[in-house]
């Protein structure tokens, strides 16, 4: 492809994306295709001859778009949002255009240094502990997902506890509301399921620190070694907030590594008034992560991950084969982010974050998060006032969890009817054994009118 | 950002990327900045107010580009290439513009189905065993890196051997030329370093299968359990080719999982005449991966990974929390790729591969790889004919490894002089204890003239 051909097709695709975003509400939010329907439209075998892609935009419109569930729709209330704001889309474009590898400082110094500065900007924007800033012993890195952050922390925690080895005596702890990535991480990292203790929660779905203390003490008495605790700020089911400060005190007594997973809710800390919910206790933890790709306007993947002690991470992860040795690394003056994560290769992810923060500014990011939190409080009020519905958990951020008073079947009918109609998309969870409708507010263009329309439809069905 | 603002800035950035690619040879290939030089140009703290990004292109040109090592330069001969062809850049753009999540079929059916079809297309394009096609018990998935493919295979192999648990009795095997990701994967997966046996190689740096057989037999006699073997097609140092068929026979006798890592060289299989070097023995292995993001014109990240038995992978990786349950998953008619990998979230990676294969066609991909292999054979001939240089390994693909006959210091001087001059970028390795200059041919726009110019400079220095 010549650069002239690239210009022509590139401009066409920029316009296609703009049109797609302009008209996104015309599609059913949850794709209505049947299994095999999209695959059946593609050739079963690859083309022998190349083509000029002049039909590409039409293919994207007619063949691909109907098979998408439209995460960027303002009517997307499922799971948690996956913000791909337009400045971040352009950041991804530039990053792909440069096509550099950031595995070592030397393989593209700007990729490493912009990333370090962006992670410091996030410390500042979110009011995080100074011990995560690159000027301290700690520092941050961009990973692909909060799942990888949990796994990475787990590996570093084990290394700190016993070095690299099978360690059946180790025990990890998290609440029964924690994300499935904790159990998955344990399995990947080579632990048996019974090495992860599931701690019960209080009425608001937050980990009971008294039960954590009991479990750890009992395990020590039984000859086990507590090495890792995952606290959650904003659980997936209901955005519950574990008592991080209490957890940290208990875990520290046992020398365990404390990781805090704030995948969705972490972005809320850009608003100072929300920081007490997000940041309390973080100064005492070993690692922390949240996903700007969920609620901070940056397209997937962009998971922010910090450690309080760089060395605890790099000593566990670094392997330097001959073909990666270079003068900059040996000088000790640079960061090689390959030693901060599981994969070796890495994209220039920080570019999109740089563009997002410059476009919105701190005030724009605060306004964005505040709007969603305010709308969620309103929706919570409407639910509370309505005799057919009952809220099943607090609303500390922008997720509202509720059910029909007539029970699970009725609630499930509503979820399914909403999604079949296609105007909005919501998903469910189970809280205290009850089938629960989740309304997760967080998409880039979602405002009060979209939530009002969803609520009208729910009420009509209920 | 309004869609009109997006159109304006988007067109500007498309043109910027075209200009960057047009003028890429004007930059020193290896960035010449000092540590801290890029970071020092960015504000230490984030902006309070947003801006219109009208200065962005100038910032990219004057502030970021000098801090890049230009992987897309035709004069990039370091490591292995990281192809970001222009069609793939546009694929990444569209993928970011859609902003969908492909973690479940239901979260965007097209993301899953296009991926399945593209992995089947690659089976066809590369002449891979039918047992990797989605119509069989096997199938493929796109991961971020070959490192993740190794780790994923290791976890599935352990699960097949002993379930999820600490397993100090298990032993894995790979050659002493294998990529560092094997040892890193072992550490992440919770093995001690001595659980990975490093097998010696022959004069061409290929694993000695007789020594593998000996090691496995001895380990069994000592009470250990062989569970995992990694064979490499195209090692990182010298693109050596392990004898996969022999390895598979030996490993199968012990019930061990066989993974083949062809990260760089796998792309060569698009040319039928090169398939004997790449594909021999693959019909007997459990998993296989190569990186279209290295040598198949698809920008990072795009690692192709196949297993011969889907169930062996998904049974090890699947965890289905309530909030991810859905009717499509329960129907058993769809693939949920989250169960094929470590992270949960996933981009619509297959879109760029679709665009690349459509643009180039099978014939274009074959021509691309063949050109590089042919140029590398020529360069090998020039090295062999020159009295000051000595080739240190065979050239089965497009990497040429050689040294100055006067020894390591002389070779290292040449590498450093080439990189300081900035016209080309090469890296080194160590083969049989000798400092070795690596010329890795594989960038999108590299042709014979670039390699000739590099060789002239090397000869002038040597």
Interface residues (C-beta under 8 A of the other chain):
Chain A: X1 X3 X4 X5 X6 X7 X9 X10 X11 X13 X14 X15 X16 X17 X18 X19 X20 X21 X22 X30 X31 X33 X35 X36 X37 X38 X39 X42 X44 X45 X46 X47 X48 X49 X50 X51 X52 X53 X56 X60 X64 X65 X66 X67 X68 X69 X70 X71 X72 X79 X82 X83 X84 X85 X86 X87 X88 X89 X90 X92 X93 X94 X96 X97 X98 X99 X100 X101 X105 X106 X107 X108 X109 X110 X111 X113 X114 X116 X117 X120 X121 X124 X125 X144 X145 X147 X148 X151 X155 X158 X159 X163 X164 X165 X166 X167 X168 X179 X180 X181 X183 X184 X186 X187 X188 X189 X190 X191 X192 X193 X195 X236 X237 X293 X299 X300 X301 X316 X317 X319 X320 X321 X322 X323 X324 X326 X328 X331 X333 X334 X342 X343 X344 X345 X347 X351 X354 X355 X357 X358 X359 X360 X361 X362 X363 X364 X427 X428 X429 X430 X438
Chain B: X1 X3 X4 X5 X6 X7 X9 X10 X11 X13 X14 X15 X16 X17 X18 X19 X20 X21 X22 X30 X31 X33 X35 X36 X37 X38 X39 X42 X44 X45 X46 X47 X48 X49 X50 X51 X52 X53 X56 X60 X64 X65 X66 X67 X68 X69 X70 X71 X72 X79 X82 X83 X84 X85 X86 X87 X88 X89 X90 X92 X93 X94 X96 X97 X98 X99 X100 X101 X105 X106 X107 X108 X109 X110 X111 X113 X114 X116 X117 X120 X121 X124 X125 X144 X145 X147 X148 X151 X155 X158 X159 X163 X164 X165 X166 X167 X168 X179 X180 X181 X183 X184 X186 X187 X188 X189 X190 X191 X192 X193 X195 X236 X237 X293 X299 X300 X301 X316 X317 X319 X320 X321 X322 X323 X324 X326 X328 X331 X333 X334 X342 X343 X344 X345 X347 X351 X354 X355 X357 X358 X359 X360 X361 X362 X363 X364 X427 X428 X429 X430 X438
